């Protein structure tokens, strides 16, 4: 094989299989001499691929973990499998990896041959997920298009449906994508309104790029997640709860861990909870599933709601026998 770039790619493809490759076997696979194999291994090392050589009768070459991840070489089946996996992670909003999944998917789909993009799309269209908490409402293709626009700082046009049902055209400079639970939000500067806005991605339609690159603007918040949190608190009613939990604070720290919760000890067997939520039923469910006695001090709406569901539970249980 006289084509050096093609030979290096073939060698890299072999080495990415998790096994030890004797030099003689690599030479036979590539149709070259052992000396050429050694020279090509050195070229791969210069490109950042950590190829380790071991001596002895069972020695050979293998690709090991390095300080940085060099580019990977994938065959068709591997590329399709990774793309489908990334789409699943992006659509299901898996905690901690959803945004990285969208970025990786955008990079991968940009270089996928058309035949593989068709296979990925066909598999996604033919697959129906079974979800306990509702179906995902965001199209991964739309997420990847938005992620690419954020990366390239491309101005976008799209139709947007507001929470009151009214729809209109928007011209937006995308800044960041933020995942919040099972929702995705686009943070961007709305050129028509001359201000920063958040847009629920599942309400965006007719997404198209203007091909115009824009200079970055300073976001009026520490980061995009903080901006989304601030805007959501402005848009939705917030119930701030103050509750005494009759359990040690150490026991409650795990079940109640989160940015919207503040716990402080009262004594060895009780602690004070301060939290907020946009729905009473979610607050009530969270408190009633803690497995300890509670005393709700505020808000009065939560106290009334707990009395209502308590009476409903008593009626559902029926009168005690005897």
C-alpha positions in Angstrom: 0.0 0.0 0.0 1.9 3.0 -1.3 -0.7 5.7 -0.3 0.7 6.9 3.0 -2.4 8.8 4.3 -4.7 5.9 3.4 -2.3 3.5 5.0 -2.1 5.6 8.2 -5.9 5.6 8.4 -6.0 1.8 8.0 -3.4 1.4 10.7 -5.2 3.7 13.0 -8.5 1.8 12.4 -6.7 -1.4 13.4 -5.1 0.0 16.5 -8.4 1.4 17.8 -9.6 -2.1 18.2 -8.9 -2.9 21.9 -6.2 -5.6 21.4 -2.4 -6.0 21.1 -1.3 -6.1 17.4 2.0 -7.9 16.6 4.0 -5.9 14.1 4.1 -8.9 11.7 0.3 -9.0 11.7 0.0 -5.3 11.0 2.6 -5.6 8.2 0.6 -8.4 6.6 -2.7 -6.5 7.0 -1.3 -3.4 5.4 0.9 -5.1 2.8 4.1 -3.4 3.9 7.3 -4.2 5.8 7.9 -4.2 9.5 10.1 -1.1 9.1 7.2 0.8 7.4 4.9 -0.2 10.3 7.4 1.2 12.8 7.7 4.4 10.8 3.9 4.8 10.5 3.5 4.2 14.3 6.0 7.1 14.9 3.9 9.3 12.6 0.8 8.5 14.5 2.6 9.4 17.8 3.6 12.7 16.3 -0.1 13.4 15.5 -1.0 12.8 19.1 -2.1 9.2 19.1 -0.5 7.4 22.1 0.6 4.1 20.6 2.4 1.8 23.1 4.9 -0.8 21.9 5.7 -3.9 24.0 8.5 -6.4 23.5 8.6 -10.1 23.6 6.9 -13.1 21.9 3.4 -11.8 22.6 4.4 -8.1 22.3 3.1 -5.7 19.7 1.4 -2.3 19.4 -1.8 -1.0 21.0 -3.5 2.4 21.4 -3.7 3.5 25.0 -5.3 6.4 26.8 -3.4 9.7 26.6 -3.5 13.1 28.2 -5.9 14.4 25.4 -8.3 12.6 23.2 -7.1 12.5 19.6 -9.5 12.2 16.7 -11.3 8.8 16.4 -11.7 6.8 13.3 -15.2 5.2 13.0 -16.6 2.7 10.6 -20.2 3.2 9.3 -21.8 1.0 12.0 -20.0 2.7 14.8 -20.8 6.2 13.5 -24.5 5.3 13.3 -24.5 3.8 16.8 -22.9 6.9 18.3 -25.2 9.3 16.5 -28.3 7.4 17.6 -27.0 7.3 21.2 -26.3 11.1 21.2 -29.8 11.8 19.8 -31.3 9.7 22.6 -29.2 11.5 25.3 -30.1 14.9 23.8 -33.8 14.2 23.5 -34.2 12.6 26.9 -32.3 15.3 28.8 -30.1 13.0 30.7 -28.7 15.0 33.7 -25.2 16.3 33.2 -24.6 15.2 29.6 -27.5 16.7 27.6 -25.7 19.9 26.4 -22.5 18.0 25.7 -24.5 15.4 23.7 -26.0 18.2 21.5 -22.6 19.7 20.8 -21.1 16.3 20.0 -24.1 15.4 17.8 -23.8 18.7 15.9 -20.1 17.9 15.2 -20.7 14.3 14.2 -23.7 15.0 11.9 -21.7 17.8 10.1 -19.2 15.2 8.9 -21.5 12.2 8.4 -21.9 11.1 4.7 -25.4 11.5 3.4 -25.9 7.7 3.4 -25.3 7.6 7.1 -27.4 10.6 7.9 -30.2 8.9 6.1 -29.7 5.8 8.2 -29.7 7.7 11.5 -32.8 9.6 10.5 -34.6 6.5 9.4 -33.8 4.7 12.7 -34.9 7.7 14.7 -38.2 7.9 12.8 -38.8 4.2 13.3 -38.1 4.2 17.0 -40.8 5.0 19.6 -39.4 5.5 23.2 -41.4 4.3 26.2 -41.2 7.1 28.8 -42.7 7.3 32.2 -42.7 11.1 32.5 -43.9 12.1 29.0 -42.4 12.1 25.6 -39.6 14.4 24.6 -40.9 17.4 22.8 -37.6 18.7 21.2 -36.4 17.5 17.8 -32.7 16.6 18.1 -32.1 17.9 14.6 -33.4 21.3 15.7 -31.1 21.2 18.7 -28.1 20.4 16.6 -29.0 23.3 14.2 -29.3 25.7 17.1 -26.0 24.4 18.6 -24.2 25.0 15.3 -25.7 28.5 15.1 -24.5 29.2 18.7 -21.0 28.0 17.9 -20.8 29.9 14.6 -22.6 33.0 16.0 -25.0 33.0 13.1 -28.1 35.2 13.3 -31.3 33.1 13.0 -34.9 33.7 11.9 -37.7 31.5 13.2 -41.4 31.5 14.1 -42.1 31.4 17.8 -45.3 30.6 19.6 -45.6 32.3 23.0 -47.2 30.8 26.1 -50.5 32.6 25.3 -50.6 31.0 21.9 -49.7 34.1 19.9 -47.1 33.4 17.1 -44.7 35.7 15.4 -41.4 36.0 13.5 -38.2 36.5 15.4 -34.7 37.6 14.4 -32.4 36.4 17.1 -28.6 36.3 17.8 -28.3 32.9 19.6 -26.1 32.9 22.7 -26.5 29.5 24.4 -28.7 26.5 24.8 -29.8 25.6 28.4 -31.4 22.3 29.5 -33.8 22.7 32.4 -35.4 19.4 33.4 -37.2 18.1 30.3 -37.2 21.5 28.6 -34.6 23.2 26.4 -34.3 27.0 26.2 -32.4 29.1 23.7 -30.9 32.3 25.2 -30.5 34.9 22.6 -30.7 38.6 21.8 -34.0 39.5 20.1 -33.1 42.1 17.4 -36.8 43.1 16.9 -37.3 43.9 20.6 -33.8 45.1 21.3 -33.4 42.9 24.4 -32.3 39.5 25.7 -34.9 36.8 25.7 -35.3 33.1 26.3 -37.2 30.8 23.9 -38.5 27.4 24.6 -37.1 25.2 21.8 -40.2 23.1 21.4 -42.1 26.3 20.5 -39.6 27.3 17.7 -40.7 26.5 14.1 -39.3 27.3 10.6 -35.7 27.7 11.8 -33.5 29.2 9.2 -30.1 30.9 9.2 -29.5 34.3 7.8 -25.9 33.4 7.1 -24.9 36.6 8.9 -22.2 36.4 11.6 -22.6 38.6 14.6 -20.2 39.8 17.2 -20.8 38.5 20.7 -22.8 40.7 23.1 -22.3 40.7 26.9 -25.1 38.7 28.6 -26.7 40.6 31.5 -26.3 37.7 33.9 -23.4 35.6 35.3 -24.1 32.9 32.8 -26.9 31.5 30.6 -28.3 29.1 33.2 -28.6 32.0 35.7 -30.4 34.1 33.1 -32.9 31.4 32.3 -33.6 30.8 36.0 -34.2 34.6 36.5 -36.6 34.8 33.5 -38.5 31.7 34.6 -39.0 33.1 38.1 -40.4 36.3 36.5 -42.8 34.4 34.3 -44.2 31.9 36.7 -45.8 32.1 40.1 -43.3 31.0 42.8 -44.3 29.5 46.1 -41.6 29.9 48.8 -41.9 27.3 51.5 -40.6 27.3 55.1 -41.0 23.9 56.7 -39.7 22.2 59.9 -38.5 18.6 59.2 -38.4 16.3 62.2 -35.3 14.5 61.1 -31.5 15.3 61.4 -30.2 17.6 58.8 -27.6 15.0 57.7 -30.4 12.6 56.8 -32.2 15.2 54.7 -29.2 16.6 52.8 -29.2 13.8 50.3 -32.9 13.6 49.4 -33.2 17.4 49.2 -29.9 18.3 47.5 -30.3 21.0 44.9 -29.9 24.7 44.2 -33.5 25.5 45.1 -33.2 24.1 48.6 -31.7 25.6 51.8 -31.4 23.4 54.9 -30.3 24.5 58.4 -30.2 22.5 61.6 -32.5 23.3 64.5 -31.3 20.6 66.9 -30.0 17.1 66.6 -33.4 15.7 65.5 -34.9 18.5 63.3 -34.0 21.0 60.7 -35.5 24.0 58.8 -36.2 23.8 55.1 -36.5 26.8 52.8 -37.4 26.1 49.2 -39.3 27.4 46.3 -41.3 25.9 43.4 -43.8 27.0 40.7 -46.5 24.5 41.6 -48.1 23.5 44.9 -48.5 19.9 43.9 -44.8 19.5 43.3 -44.0 21.0 46.6 -46.5 18.9 48.4 -45.3 15.7 46.7 -41.7 16.5 47.6 -42.5 17.1 51.3 -44.8 14.1 51.7 -42.2 11.6 50.3 -39.4 12.6 52.6 -40.4 9.9 55.2 -40.5 12.1 58.2 -43.0 14.3 60.1 -43.2 17.9 58.8 -44.7 21.2 59.9 -45.4 23.7 57.2 -45.1 27.4 58.3 -45.6 29.0 54.9 -47.0 29.7 52.3 -50.6 29.5 53.4 -51.6 28.2 49.9 -49.4 25.1 50.6 -51.0 24.5 54.0 -54.5 24.7 52.5 -53.4 22.4 49.7 -52.0 19.8 52.1 -55.3 19.9 54.1 -57.2 19.3 50.9 -55.2 16.3 49.7 -55.1 15.0 53.3 -58.9 15.0 53.4 -59.0 13.4 49.9 -56.6 10.6 51.1 -58.7 10.0 54.2 -61.9 9.6 52.1 -60.0 7.3 49.7 -58.9 5.0 52.5 -62.5 4.7 53.8 -63.7 4.4 57.4 -61.5 2.2 59.7 -62.9 -1.3 60.3 -64.4 -2.1 63.7 
